Amino acid sequence: MTDIKNLTQAEIQEIIDNSNHKNYESIKEFHDDGLLEVFPSADDVWSGYSDDEKLTLSTGKVVLFIGG
């Protein structure tokens, strides 16, 4: 997994643009609660998650929204 502190501003904006999150604090809160994880690539994400639970960023990192 990738620490969300290591996300670039562009990656954070991409998450905001493609999710219900409106700011970094919301993303961090979900991450801290175990509801959002960031992986280095799609190969690192368990294949059992559906496409609507994943967001592939332009950098290749994958955001996993746990619980849908």
All heavy atoms as TSV, in Angstrom:
chain	resi	resn	atom	element	x	y	z
A	1	MET	N	N	0.826	-1.182	0.000
A	1	MET	CA	C	0.000	0.000	0.000
A	1	MET	C	C	0.870	1.245	0.000
A	1	MET	O	O	1.993	1.224	0.455
A	1	MET	CB	C	-0.912	0.011	1.213
A	1	MET	CG	C	-2.095	-0.930	1.089
A	1	MET	SD	S	-3.180	-0.863	2.497
A	1	MET	CE	C	-2.302	-1.925	3.622
A	2	THR	N	N	0.308	2.306	-0.481
A	2	THR	CA	C	0.976	3.595	-0.520
A	2	THR	C	C	0.430	4.466	0.601
A	2	THR	O	O	-0.769	4.538	0.799
A	2	THR	CB	C	0.714	4.288	-1.873
A	2	THR	OG1	O	1.233	3.468	-2.914
A	2	THR	CG2	C	1.366	5.644	-1.939
A	3	ASP	N	N	1.306	5.121	1.325
A	3	ASP	CA	C	0.864	6.030	2.373
A	3	ASP	C	C	0.211	7.244	1.714
A	3	ASP	O	O	0.779	7.824	0.793
A	3	ASP	CB	C	2.061	6.452	3.215
A	3	ASP	CG	C	1.666	7.172	4.485
A	3	ASP	OD1	O	0.605	7.834	4.503
A	3	ASP	OD2	O	2.411	7.083	5.458
A	4	ILE	N	N	-0.950	7.633	2.183
A	4	ILE	CA	C	-1.639	8.746	1.530
A	4	ILE	C	C	-0.860	10.049	1.676
A	4	ILE	O	O	-1.061	10.966	0.889
A	4	ILE	CB	C	-3.086	8.929	2.002
A	4	ILE	CG1	C	-3.175	9.274	3.477
A	4	ILE	CG2	C	-3.917	7.717	1.687
A	4	ILE	CD1	C	-4.536	9.794	3.876
A	5	LYS	N	N	0.047	10.119	2.633
A	5	LYS	CA	C	0.897	11.307	2.761
A	5	LYS	C	C	1.797	11.465	1.542
A	5	LYS	O	O	2.293	12.553	1.283
A	5	LYS	CB	C	1.750	11.223	4.021
A	5	LYS	CG	C	0.962	11.250	5.296
A	5	LYS	CD	C	1.889	11.110	6.469
A	5	LYS	CE	C	1.150	10.587	7.665
A	5	LYS	NZ	N	2.023	10.177	8.734
A	6	ASN	N	N	2.017	10.382	0.814
A	6	ASN	CA	C	2.893	10.418	-0.352
A	6	ASN	C	C	2.159	10.731	-1.650
A	6	ASN	O	O	2.777	10.739	-2.712
A	6	ASN	CB	C	3.638	9.088	-0.498
A	6	ASN	CG	C	4.581	8.848	0.666
A	6	ASN	OD1	O	5.078	9.775	1.283
A	6	ASN	ND2	N	4.809	7.595	0.984
A	7	LEU	N	N	0.848	10.966	-1.586
A	7	LEU	CA	C	0.105	11.329	-2.783
A	7	LEU	C	C	0.463	12.751	-3.199
A	7	LEU	O	O	0.627	13.629	-2.353
A	7	LEU	CB	C	-1.402	11.247	-2.529
A	7	LEU	CG	C	-1.991	9.861	-2.310
A	7	LEU	CD1	C	-3.461	9.985	-1.935
A	7	LEU	CD2	C	-1.829	9.000	-3.540
A	8	THR	N	N	0.557	12.963	-4.487
A	8	THR	CA	C	0.814	14.308	-4.980
A	8	THR	C	C	-0.480	15.111	-4.969
A	8	THR	O	O	-1.578	14.551	-4.861
A	8	THR	CB	C	1.361	14.275	-6.418
A	8	THR	OG1	O	0.326	13.778	-7.281
A	8	THR	CG2	C	2.598	13.400	-6.531
A	9	GLN	N	N	-0.357	16.421	-5.094
A	9	GLN	CA	C	-1.549	17.268	-5.138
A	9	GLN	C	C	-2.422	16.882	-6.334
A	9	GLN	O	O	-3.645	16.869	-6.234
A	9	GLN	CB	C	-1.156	18.749	-5.224
A	9	GLN	CG	C	-2.344	19.673	-5.142
A	9	GLN	CD	C	-3.152	19.521	-3.863
A	9	GLN	OE1	O	-2.597	19.403	-2.779
A	9	GLN	NE2	N	-4.461	19.517	-3.973
A	10	ALA	N	N	-1.801	16.537	-7.451
A	10	ALA	CA	C	-2.563	16.130	-8.644
A	10	ALA	C	C	-3.331	14.834	-8.385
A	10	ALA	O	O	-4.482	14.699	-8.814
A	10	ALA	CB	C	-1.627	15.972	-9.833
A	11	GLU	N	N	-2.721	13.888	-7.670
A	11	GLU	CA	C	-3.408	12.629	-7.349
A	11	GLU	C	C	-4.573	12.877	-6.398
A	11	GLU	O	O	-5.651	12.303	-6.566
A	11	GLU	CB	C	-2.420	11.629	-6.746
A	11	GLU	CG	C	-1.413	11.108	-7.738
A	11	GLU	CD	C	-0.292	10.325	-7.098
A	11	GLU	OE1	O	0.063	10.583	-5.923
A	11	GLU	OE2	O	0.249	9.442	-7.784
A	12	ILE	N	N	-4.364	13.747	-5.423
A	12	ILE	CA	C	-5.443	14.090	-4.494
A	12	ILE	C	C	-6.593	14.737	-5.258
A	12	ILE	O	O	-7.759	14.387	-5.053
A	12	ILE	CB	C	-4.922	15.020	-3.383
A	12	ILE	CG1	C	-3.941	14.254	-2.486
A	12	ILE	CG2	C	-6.080	15.600	-2.565
A	12	ILE	CD1	C	-3.127	15.128	-1.560
A	13	GLN	N	N	-6.271	15.653	-6.164
A	13	GLN	CA	C	-7.315	16.309	-6.945
A	13	GLN	C	C	-8.066	15.309	-7.812
A	13	GLN	O	O	-9.279	15.395	-7.976
A	13	GLN	CB	C	-6.727	17.427	-7.805
A	13	GLN	CG	C	-7.782	18.272	-8.483
A	13	GLN	CD	C	-8.709	18.950	-7.480
A	13	GLN	OE1	O	-8.255	19.593	-6.537
A	13	GLN	NE2	N	-10.016	18.800	-7.678
A	14	GLU	N	N	-7.352	14.339	-8.359
A	14	GLU	CA	C	-7.985	13.306	-9.182
A	14	GLU	C	C	-8.971	12.467	-8.360
A	14	GLU	O	O	-10.053	12.118	-8.838
A	14	GLU	CB	C	-6.906	12.423	-9.816
A	14	GLU	CG	C	-7.377	11.646	-10.990
A	14	GLU	CD	C	-6.247	10.968	-11.759
A	14	GLU	OE1	O	-5.056	11.253	-11.511
A	14	GLU	OE2	O	-6.573	10.128	-12.600
A	15	ILE	N	N	-8.612	12.162	-7.106
A	15	ILE	CA	C	-9.528	11.436	-6.219
A	15	ILE	C	C	-10.763	12.295	-5.956
A	15	ILE	O	O	-11.891	11.814	-6.036
A	15	ILE	CB	C	-8.833	11.050	-4.900
A	15	ILE	CG1	C	-7.705	10.045	-5.165
A	15	ILE	CG2	C	-9.848	10.460	-3.908
A	15	ILE	CD1	C	-6.797	9.803	-3.966
A	16	ILE	N	N	-10.558	13.563	-5.663
A	16	ILE	CA	C	-11.677	14.478	-5.398
A	16	ILE	C	C	-12.584	14.574	-6.616
A	16	ILE	O	O	-13.811	14.517	-6.500
A	16	ILE	CB	C	-11.148	15.862	-4.978
A	16	ILE	CG1	C	-10.485	15.766	-3.595
A	16	ILE	CG2	C	-12.263	16.902	-4.991
A	16	ILE	CD1	C	-9.698	16.994	-3.188
A	17	ASP	N	N	-11.991	14.684	-7.787
A	17	ASP	CA	C	-12.774	14.825	-9.022
A	17	ASP	C	C	-13.580	13.583	-9.370
A	17	ASP	O	O	-14.568	13.663	-10.099
A	17	ASP	CB	C	-11.854	15.169	-10.204
A	17	ASP	CG	C	-11.265	16.557	-10.095
A	17	ASP	OD1	O	-11.743	17.373	-9.276
A	17	ASP	OD2	O	-10.294	16.838	-10.835
A	18	ASN	N	N	-13.157	12.423	-8.872
A	18	ASN	CA	C	-13.782	11.157	-9.269
A	18	ASN	C	C	-14.413	10.391	-8.106
A	18	ASN	O	O	-14.614	9.173	-8.199
A	18	ASN	CB	C	-12.740	10.270	-9.960
A	18	ASN	CG	C	-12.301	10.849	-11.266
A	18	ASN	OD1	O	-13.043	10.839	-12.235
A	18	ASN	ND2	N	-11.099	11.412	-11.303
A	19	SER	N	N	-14.720	11.098	-7.031
A	19	SER	CA	C	-15.337	10.438	-5.879
A	19	SER	C	C	-16.249	11.423	-5.161
A	19	SER	O	O	-16.413	12.559	-5.601
A	19	SER	CB	C	-14.252	9.928	-4.921
A	19	SER	OG	O	-13.641	11.015	-4.243
A	20	ASN	N	N	-16.791	10.982	-4.056
A	20	ASN	CA	C	-17.641	11.846	-3.240
A	20	ASN	C	C	-16.845	12.708	-2.270
A	20	ASN	O	O	-17.415	13.489	-1.526
A	20	ASN	CB	C	-18.651	11.008	-2.442
A	20	ASN	CG	C	-19.659	10.343	-3.345
A	20	ASN	OD1	O	-20.001	10.865	-4.387
A	20	ASN	ND2	N	-20.130	9.186	-2.934
A	21	HIS	N	N	-15.529	12.556	-2.278
A	21	HIS	CA	C	-14.675	13.336	-1.383
A	21	HIS	C	C	-14.509	14.749	-1.931
A	21	HIS	O	O	-14.345	14.947	-3.129
A	21	HIS	CB	C	-13.318	12.663	-1.206
A	21	HIS	CG	C	-13.424	11.340	-0.530
A	21	HIS	ND1	N	-13.618	11.204	0.826
A	21	HIS	CD2	C	-13.412	10.081	-1.030
A	21	HIS	CE1	C	-13.697	9.927	1.140
A	21	HIS	NE2	N	-13.575	9.218	0.025
A	22	LYS	N	N	-14.546	15.718	-1.022
A	22	LYS	CA	C	-14.459	17.126	-1.428
A	22	LYS	C	C	-13.138	17.777	-1.050
A	22	LYS	O	O	-12.854	18.884	-1.480
A	22	LYS	CB	C	-15.605	17.931	-0.794
A	22	LYS	CG	C	-16.977	17.406	-1.174
A	22	LYS	CD	C	-17.210	17.489	-2.657
A	22	LYS	CE	C	-18.580	16.966	-3.031
A	22	LYS	NZ	N	-18.657	16.457	-4.372
A	23	ASN	N	N	-12.340	17.075	-0.214
A	23	ASN	CA	C	-11.062	17.653	0.200
A	23	ASN	C	C	-10.149	16.554	0.753
A	23	ASN	O	O	-10.581	15.426	0.981
A	23	ASN	CB	C	-11.270	18.765	1.237
A	23	ASN	CG	C	-12.103	18.301	2.416
A	23	ASN	OD1	O	-11.886	17.222	2.960
A	23	ASN	ND2	N	-13.073	19.118	2.807
A	24	TYR	N	N	-8.889	16.920	0.981
A	24	TYR	CA	C	-7.897	15.970	1.492
A	24	TYR	C	C	-8.301	15.437	2.863
A	24	TYR	O	O	-8.104	14.258	3.155
A	24	TYR	CB	C	-6.516	16.629	1.560
A	24	TYR	CG	C	-5.480	15.738	2.198
A	24	TYR	CD1	C	-4.895	14.706	1.469
A	24	TYR	CD2	C	-5.099	15.909	3.524
A	24	TYR	CE1	C	-3.955	13.867	2.046
A	24	TYR	CE2	C	-4.162	15.075	4.111
A	24	TYR	CZ	C	-3.596	14.066	3.362
A	24	TYR	OH	O	-2.665	13.232	3.936
A	25	GLU	N	N	-8.881	16.293	3.706
A	25	GLU	CA	C	-9.255	15.879	5.053
A	25	GLU	C	C	-10.260	14.726	5.010
A	25	GLU	O	O	-10.188	13.804	5.807
A	25	GLU	CB	C	-9.817	17.064	5.838
A	25	GLU	CG	C	-8.789	18.114	6.198
A	25	GLU	CD	C	-8.374	19.008	5.040
A	25	GLU	OE1	O	-9.154	19.150	4.062
A	25	GLU	OE2	O	-7.252	19.541	5.092
A	26	SER	N	N	-11.196	14.791	4.083
A	26	SER	CA	C	-12.178	13.713	3.929
A	26	SER	C	C	-11.497	12.416	3.500
A	26	SER	O	O	-11.785	11.340	4.029
A	26	SER	CB	C	-13.234	14.120	2.903
A	26	SER	OG	O	-14.118	13.055	2.651
A	27	ILE	N	N	-10.584	12.515	2.554
A	27	ILE	CA	C	-9.831	11.346	2.084
A	27	ILE	C	C	-9.039	10.748	3.245
A	27	ILE	O	O	-9.057	9.540	3.475
A	27	ILE	CB	C	-8.897	11.727	0.917
A	27	ILE	CG1	C	-9.728	12.162	-0.294
A	27	ILE	CG2	C	-7.960	10.576	0.559
A	27	ILE	CD1	C	-8.914	12.844	-1.381
A	28	LYS	N	N	-8.348	11.607	3.993
A	28	LYS	CA	C	-7.542	11.135	5.116
A	28	LYS	C	C	-8.404	10.482	6.182
A	28	LYS	O	O	-8.034	9.451	6.744
A	28	LYS	CB	C	-6.733	12.287	5.719
A	28	LYS	CG	C	-5.828	11.817	6.846
A	28	LYS	CD	C	-4.872	12.864	7.286
A	28	LYS	CE	C	-3.951	12.450	8.395
A	28	LYS	NZ	N	-4.171	11.227	9.087
A	29	GLU	N	N	-9.566	11.058	6.471
A	29	GLU	CA	C	-10.459	10.483	7.481
A	29	GLU	C	C	-10.903	9.075	7.075
A	29	GLU	O	O	-10.886	8.152	7.892
A	29	GLU	CB	C	-11.683	11.385	7.666
A	29	GLU	CG	C	-12.635	10.888	8.723
A	29	GLU	CD	C	-13.828	11.815	8.900
A	29	GLU	OE1	O	-13.684	13.036	8.734
A	29	GLU	OE2	O	-14.915	11.290	9.191
A	30	PHE	N	N	-11.288	8.903	5.814
A	30	PHE	CA	C	-11.690	7.579	5.337
A	30	PHE	C	C	-10.510	6.611	5.398
A	30	PHE	O	O	-10.673	5.446	5.768
A	30	PHE	CB	C	-12.238	7.665	3.908
A	30	PHE	CG	C	-13.723	7.851	3.856
A	30	PHE	CD1	C	-14.318	8.998	4.360
A	30	PHE	CD2	C	-14.538	6.873	3.311
A	30	PHE	CE1	C	-15.676	9.176	4.324
A	30	PHE	CE2	C	-15.916	7.036	3.273
A	30	PHE	CZ	C	-16.486	8.196	3.781
A	31	HIS	N	N	-9.322	7.075	5.043
A	31	HIS	CA	C	-8.131	6.241	5.114
A	31	HIS	C	C	-7.862	5.827	6.557
A	31	HIS	O	O	-7.616	4.651	6.849
A	31	HIS	CB	C	-6.926	6.985	4.530
A	31	HIS	CG	C	-5.655	6.217	4.629
A	31	HIS	ND1	N	-4.806	6.350	5.709
A	31	HIS	CD2	C	-5.103	5.302	3.822
A	31	HIS	CE1	C	-3.772	5.549	5.543
A	31	HIS	NE2	N	-3.928	4.893	4.403
A	32	ASP	N	N	-7.928	6.782	7.472
A	32	ASP	CA	C	-7.659	6.489	8.885
A	32	ASP	C	C	-8.686	5.521	9.466
A	32	ASP	O	O	-8.369	4.760	10.379
A	32	ASP	CB	C	-7.630	7.784	9.696
A	32	ASP	CG	C	-6.425	8.662	9.366
A	32	ASP	OD1	O	-5.504	8.186	8.667
A	32	ASP	OD2	O	-6.424	9.823	9.797
A	33	ASP	N	N	-9.902	5.563	8.940
A	33	ASP	CA	C	-10.963	4.652	9.390
A	33	ASP	C	C	-10.912	3.296	8.688
A	33	ASP	O	O	-11.758	2.436	8.926
A	33	ASP	CB	C	-12.340	5.280	9.166
A	33	ASP	CG	C	-12.616	6.439	10.109
A	33	ASP	OD1	O	-11.891	6.584	11.113
A	33	ASP	OD2	O	-13.563	7.207	9.837
A	34	GLY	N	N	-9.951	3.105	7.772
A	34	GLY	CA	C	-9.805	1.835	7.077
A	34	GLY	C	C	-10.757	1.651	5.915
A	34	GLY	O	O	-10.965	0.525	5.452
A	35	LEU	N	N	-11.346	2.735	5.419
A	35	LEU	CA	C	-12.325	2.642	4.336
A	35	LEU	C	C	-11.765	3.033	2.974
A	35	LEU	O	O	-12.466	2.949	1.970
A	35	LEU	CB	C	-13.534	3.543	4.666
A	35	LEU	CG	C	-14.257	3.199	5.962
A	35	LEU	CD1	C	-15.306	4.242	6.281
A	35	LEU	CD2	C	-14.869	1.811	5.874
A	36	LEU	N	N	-10.500	3.454	2.946
A	36	LEU	CA	C	-9.875	3.863	1.693
A	36	LEU	C	C	-8.404	3.482	1.762
A	36	LEU	O	O	-7.732	3.778	2.751
A	36	LEU	CB	C	-10.033	5.380	1.525
A	36	LEU	CG	C	-9.499	6.024	0.263
A	36	LEU	CD1	C	-10.340	7.258	-0.061
A	36	LEU	CD2	C	-8.052	6.428	0.381
A	37	GLU	N	N	-7.934	2.805	0.741
A	37	GLU	CA	C	-6.524	2.430	0.666
A	37	GLU	C	C	-5.998	2.811	-0.709
A	37	GLU	O	O	-6.740	2.828	-1.690
A	37	GLU	CB	C	-6.333	0.928	0.876
A	37	GLU	CG	C	-6.726	0.435	2.253
A	37	GLU	CD	C	-5.833	0.941	3.372
A	37	GLU	OE1	O	-4.713	1.413	3.105
A	37	GLU	OE2	O	-6.270	0.864	4.528
A	38	VAL	N	N	-4.706	3.082	-0.767
A	38	VAL	CA	C	-4.062	3.415	-2.035
A	38	VAL	C	C	-2.971	2.382	-2.289
A	38	VAL	O	O	-2.149	2.098	-1.421
A	38	VAL	CB	C	-3.454	4.837	-2.007
A	38	VAL	CG1	C	-2.797	5.157	-3.346
A	38	VAL	CG2	C	-4.510	5.872	-1.672
A	39	PHE	N	N	-2.990	1.813	-3.498
A	39	PHE	CA	C	-2.025	0.792	-3.883
A	39	PHE	C	C	-1.151	1.311	-5.027
A	39	PHE	O	O	-1.616	2.105	-5.843
A	39	PHE	CB	C	-2.746	-0.481	-4.310
A	39	PHE	CG	C	-3.467	-1.153	-3.179
A	39	PHE	CD1	C	-4.760	-0.787	-2.840
A	39	PHE	CD2	C	-2.846	-2.135	-2.430
A	39	PHE	CE1	C	-5.432	-1.384	-1.782
A	39	PHE	CE2	C	-3.506	-2.737	-1.369
A	39	PHE	CZ	C	-4.800	-2.367	-1.043
A	40	PRO	N	N	0.090	0.840	-5.104
A	40	PRO	CA	C	1.011	1.311	-6.149
A	40	PRO	C	C	0.545	1.012	-7.574
A	40	PRO	O	O	0.859	1.748	-8.501
A	40	PRO	CB	C	2.317	0.584	-5.852
A	40	PRO	CG	C	2.196	0.088	-4.456
A	40	PRO	CD	C	0.739	-0.067	-4.171
A	41	SER	N	N	-0.194	-0.091	-7.748
A	41	SER	CA	C	-0.667	-0.451	-9.091
A	41	SER	C	C	-1.841	-1.413	-8.979
A	41	SER	O	O	-2.115	-1.946	-7.903
A	41	SER	CB	C	0.450	-1.117	-9.902
A	41	SER	OG	O	0.689	-2.424	-9.415
A	42	ALA	N	N	-2.511	-1.643	-10.097
A	42	ALA	CA	C	-3.641	-2.570	-10.124
A	42	ALA	C	C	-3.211	-3.980	-9.761
A	42	ALA	O	O	-3.999	-4.752	-9.202
A	42	ALA	CB	C	-4.301	-2.547	-11.501
A	43	ASP	N	N	-1.970	-4.332	-10.040
A	43	ASP	CA	C	-1.466	-5.673	-9.720
A	43	ASP	C	C	-1.404	-5.932	-8.218
A	43	ASP	O	O	-1.358	-7.069	-7.783
A	43	ASP	CB	C	-0.077	-5.875	-10.319
A	43	ASP	CG	C	-0.085	-5.899	-11.831
A	43	ASP	OD1	O	-1.139	-6.192	-12.424
A	43	ASP	OD2	O	0.966	-5.593	-12.420
A	44	ASP	N	N	-1.401	-4.849	-7.424
A	44	ASP	CA	C	-1.282	-4.977	-5.979
A	44	ASP	C	C	-2.630	-5.083	-5.273
A	44	ASP	O	O	-2.681	-5.266	-4.064
A	44	ASP	CB	C	-0.518	-3.771	-5.421
A	44	ASP	CG	C	0.899	-3.716	-5.951
A	44	ASP	OD1	O	1.622	-4.719	-5.813
A	44	ASP	OD2	O	1.273	-2.678	-6.519
A	45	VAL	N	N	-3.732	-4.947	-6.028
A	45	VAL	CA	C	-5.074	-4.977	-5.449
A	45	VAL	C	C	-5.664	-6.369	-5.637
A	45	VAL	O	O	-5.614	-6.926	-6.729
A	45	VAL	CB	C	-5.989	-3.922	-6.121
A	45	VAL	CG1	C	-7.383	-3.956	-5.510
A	45	VAL	CG2	C	-5.383	-2.535	-5.995
A	46	TRP	N	N	-6.229	-6.919	-4.569
A	46	TRP	CA	C	-6.874	-8.233	-4.646
A	46	TRP	C	C	-7.940	-8.198	-5.728
A	46	TRP	O	O	-8.754	-7.280	-5.803
A	46	TRP	CB	C	-7.466	-8.583	-3.289
A	46	TRP	CG	C	-8.203	-9.889	-3.260
A	46	TRP	CD1	C	-7.696	-11.110	-3.576
A	46	TRP	CD2	C	-9.570	-10.090	-2.909
A	46	TRP	NE1	N	-8.673	-12.074	-3.428
A	46	TRP	CE2	C	-9.834	-11.470	-3.028
A	46	TRP	CE3	C	-10.599	-9.255	-2.512
A	46	TRP	CZ2	C	-11.078	-12.027	-2.749
A	46	TRP	CZ3	C	-11.835	-9.811	-2.235
A	46	TRP	CH2	C	-12.059	-11.177	-2.361
A	47	SER	N	N	-7.964	-9.195	-6.583
A	47	SER	CA	C	-8.848	-9.227	-7.749
A	47	SER	C	C	-10.326	-9.373	-7.390
A	47	SER	O	O	-11.177	-9.178	-8.242
A	47	SER	CB	C	-8.430	-10.359	-8.696
A	47	SER	OG	O	-8.544	-11.613	-8.034
A	48	GLY	N	N	-10.647	-9.683	-6.152
A	48	GLY	CA	C	-12.037	-9.864	-5.746
A	48	GLY	C	C	-12.831	-8.571	-5.628
A	48	GLY	O	O	-14.051	-8.597	-5.520
A	49	TYR	N	N	-12.146	-7.444	-5.653
A	49	TYR	CA	C	-12.862	-6.163	-5.576
A	49	TYR	C	C	-13.427	-5.817	-6.940
A	49	TYR	O	O	-12.784	-6.004	-7.969
A	49	TYR	CB	C	-11.936	-5.046	-5.091
A	49	TYR	CG	C	-11.623	-5.146	-3.619
A	49	TYR	CD1	C	-10.381	-5.597	-3.186
A	49	TYR	CD2	C	-12.572	-4.815	-2.663
A	49	TYR	CE1	C	-10.091	-5.701	-1.835
A	49	TYR	CE2	C	-12.295	-4.919	-1.305
A	49	TYR	CZ	C	-11.052	-5.361	-0.909
A	49	TYR	OH	O	-10.771	-5.472	0.427
A	50	SER	N	N	-14.637	-5.276	-6.946
A	50	SER	CA	C	-15.275	-4.918	-8.215
A	50	SER	C	C	-14.751	-3.577	-8.721
A	50	SER	O	O	-14.160	-2.797	-7.965
A	50	SER	CB	C	-16.792	-4.858	-8.042
A	50	SER	OG	O	-17.133	-3.828	-7.137
A	51	ASP	N	N	-14.973	-3.331	-10.002
A	51	ASP	CA	C	-14.477	-2.105	-10.619
A	51	ASP	C	C	-15.052	-0.848	-9.984
A	51	ASP	O	O	-14.390	0.190	-9.954
A	51	ASP	CB	C	-14.765	-2.107	-12.124
A	51	ASP	CG	C	-13.869	-3.084	-12.872
A	51	ASP	OD1	O	-12.827	-3.500	-12.319
A	51	ASP	OD2	O	-14.215	-3.436	-14.014
A	52	ASP	N	N	-16.288	-0.925	-9.476
A	52	ASP	CA	C	-16.879	0.272	-8.880
A	52	ASP	C	C	-16.295	0.594	-7.504
A	52	ASP	O	O	-16.591	1.635	-6.934
A	52	ASP	CB	C	-18.400	0.172	-8.807
A	52	ASP	CG	C	-18.900	-0.945	-7.910
A	52	ASP	OD1	O	-18.115	-1.859	-7.589
A	52	ASP	OD2	O	-20.084	-0.911	-7.545
A	53	GLU	N	N	-15.433	-0.275	-6.989
A	53	GLU	CA	C	-14.754	-0.027	-5.720
A	53	GLU	C	C	-13.341	0.508	-5.930
A	53	GLU	O	O	-12.672	0.855	-4.968
A	53	GLU	CB	C	-14.682	-1.306	-4.889
A	53	GLU	CG	C	-16.039	-1.810	-4.438
A	53	GLU	CD	C	-15.942	-3.125	-3.712
A	53	GLU	OE1	O	-15.576	-4.129	-4.349
A	53	GLU	OE2	O	-16.223	-3.143	-2.502
A	54	LYS	N	N	-12.896	0.590	-7.183
A	54	LYS	CA	C	-11.520	0.988	-7.484
A	54	LYS	C	C	-11.505	2.211	-8.381
A	54	LYS	O	O	-12.358	2.384	-9.244
A	54	LYS	CB	C	-10.774	-0.140	-8.191
A	54	LYS	CG	C	-10.632	-1.398	-7.364
A	54	LYS	CD	C	-9.862	-2.464	-8.108
A	54	LYS	CE	C	-10.818	-3.228	-9.006
A	54	LYS	NZ	N	-10.231	-4.412	-9.610
A	55	LEU	N	N	-10.518	3.050	-8.174
A	55	LEU	CA	C	-10.259	4.192	-9.041
A	55	LEU	C	C	-8.790	4.146	-9.415
A	55	LEU	O	O	-7.920	4.226	-8.542
A	55	LEU	CB	C	-10.577	5.503	-8.309
A	55	LEU	CG	C	-10.127	6.793	-8.984
A	55	LEU	CD1	C	-10.847	6.983	-10.321
A	55	LEU	CD2	C	-10.348	7.985	-8.069
A	56	THR	N	N	-8.506	3.974	-10.699
A	56	THR	CA	C	-7.132	3.973	-11.165
A	56	THR	C	C	-6.756	5.402	-11.529
A	56	THR	O	O	-7.396	6.032	-12.378
A	56	THR	CB	C	-6.955	3.050	-12.376
A	56	THR	OG1	O	-7.351	1.725	-12.001
A	56	THR	CG2	C	-5.505	3.022	-12.834
A	57	LEU	N	N	-5.733	5.909	-10.875
A	57	LEU	CA	C	-5.279	7.267	-11.130
A	57	LEU	C	C	-4.410	7.308	-12.381
A	57	LEU	O	O	-3.884	6.280	-12.815
A	57	LEU	CB	C	-4.494	7.794	-9.923
A	57	LEU	CG	C	-5.232	7.776	-8.584
A	57	LEU	CD1	C	-4.313	8.240	-7.459
A	57	LEU	CD2	C	-6.477	8.647	-8.652
A	58	SER	N	N	-4.225	8.481	-12.929
A	58	SER	CA	C	-3.423	8.626	-14.146
A	58	SER	C	C	-1.969	8.213	-13.917
A	58	SER	O	O	-1.264	7.866	-14.859
A	58	SER	CB	C	-3.491	10.064	-14.660
A	58	SER	OG	O	-3.014	10.962	-13.677
A	59	THR	N	N	-1.526	8.191	-12.670
A	59	THR	CA	C	-0.162	7.783	-12.342
A	59	THR	C	C	-0.028	6.268	-12.209
A	59	THR	O	O	1.065	5.763	-11.988
A	59	THR	CB	C	0.275	8.435	-11.016
A	59	THR	OG1	O	-0.662	8.070	-9.999
A	59	THR	CG2	C	0.351	9.944	-11.147
A	60	GLY	N	N	-1.155	5.555	-12.310
A	60	GLY	CA	C	-1.130	4.098	-12.194
A	60	GLY	C	C	-1.476	3.598	-10.808
A	60	GLY	O	O	-1.754	2.417	-10.626
A	61	LYS	N	N	-1.454	4.487	-9.820
A	61	LYS	CA	C	-1.863	4.075	-8.475
A	61	LYS	C	C	-3.354	3.774	-8.481
A	61	LYS	O	O	-4.099	4.326	-9.292
A	61	LYS	CB	C	-1.565	5.179	-7.462
A	61	LYS	CG	C	-0.081	5.395	-7.252
A	61	LYS	CD	C	0.171	6.518	-6.271
A	61	LYS	CE	C	1.670	6.787	-6.158
A	61	LYS	NZ	N	1.923	8.017	-5.391
A	62	VAL	N	N	-3.783	2.897	-7.577
A	62	VAL	CA	C	-5.179	2.518	-7.498
A	62	VAL	C	C	-5.720	2.863	-6.118
A	62	VAL	O	O	-5.134	2.485	-5.096
A	62	VAL	CB	C	-5.375	1.021	-7.775
A	62	VAL	CG1	C	-6.834	0.611	-7.603
A	62	VAL	CG2	C	-4.897	0.683	-9.174
A	63	VAL	N	N	-6.836	3.579	-6.107
A	63	VAL	CA	C	-7.520	3.895	-4.861
A	63	VAL	C	C	-8.638	2.872	-4.695
A	63	VAL	O	O	-9.430	2.658	-5.605
A	63	VAL	CB	C	-8.111	5.329	-4.897
A	63	VAL	CG1	C	-8.830	5.629	-3.596
A	63	VAL	CG2	C	-7.019	6.349	-5.170
A	64	LEU	N	N	-8.667	2.229	-3.540
A	64	LEU	CA	C	-9.682	1.231	-3.251
A	64	LEU	C	C	-10.616	1.804	-2.191
A	64	LEU	O	O	-10.193	2.219	-1.113
A	64	LEU	CB	C	-9.013	-0.037	-2.723
A	64	LEU	CG	C	-9.934	-1.185	-2.329
A	64	LEU	CD1	C	-10.721	-1.695	-3.536
A	64	LEU	CD2	C	-9.131	-2.308	-1.717
A	65	PHE	N	N	-11.901	1.882	-2.548
A	65	PHE	CA	C	-12.934	2.334	-1.625
A	65	PHE	C	C	-13.549	1.092	-0.991
A	65	PHE	O	O	-14.324	0.388	-1.623
A	65	PHE	CB	C	-13.993	3.160	-2.359
A	65	PHE	CG	C	-13.412	4.359	-3.048
A	65	PHE	CD1	C	-13.114	4.342	-4.392
A	65	PHE	CD2	C	-13.148	5.523	-2.325
A	65	PHE	CE1	C	-12.577	5.452	-5.037
A	65	PHE	CE2	C	-12.616	6.639	-2.947
A	65	PHE	CZ	C	-12.329	6.605	-4.307
A	66	ILE	N	N	-13.172	0.791	0.229
A	66	ILE	CA	C	-13.589	-0.432	0.887
A	66	ILE	C	C	-15.028	-0.278	1.370
A	66	ILE	O	O	-15.360	0.691	2.043
A	66	ILE	CB	C	-12.628	-0.765	2.042
A	66	ILE	CG1	C	-11.217	-0.937	1.465
A	66	ILE	CG2	C	-13.085	-1.998	2.809
A	66	ILE	CD1	C	-10.123	-0.976	2.481
A	67	GLY	N	N	-15.849	-1.222	1.016
A	67	GLY	CA	C	-17.248	-1.157	1.390
A	67	GLY	C	C	-18.092	-0.462	0.344
A	67	GLY	O	O	-19.218	-0.101	0.567
A	68	GLY	N	N	-17.527	-0.260	-0.834
A	68	GLY	CA	C	-18.299	0.297	-1.943
A	68	GLY	C	C	-18.124	1.746	-2.169
A	68	GLY	O	O	-17.450	2.486	-1.624
